[in-house]
Amino acid sequence: MDLKTGEVSVRSSDTSTLDVPVDLDRDRGVASLLKSHAHYFSTTGKSAIKATLPRPLSWRVRGEECLVANLSETMTERCSFTLSAVEPYQD
């Protein structure tokens, strides 16, 4: 679930996710990944860069907050991510 809009979307288990940086500006709730580095705005309002590794959505647990790759983008040189909470898919 997108924590900014409340929108719920179904994602495949191999969707890329990133850990949420401690100093992420949660009002913006977005980051981009470029060459294993997350680029985002910090709580101080300044741009920040932090080394990170993408992990599949299937590695996350229910209720966990993480940055999830946007549906419209593939993992190319630069991909954007949105602050979300994990809610397992139920039939």
Secondary structure, DSSP 8 states (H G I E B T S, - for coil): -BTTT-------TT-EEE---TTB-TTT-EEEEETTEEEEEBTTSSEEEEE---EEGGGS-TT-EEEEE-TT--SSSEEEEEEEE------
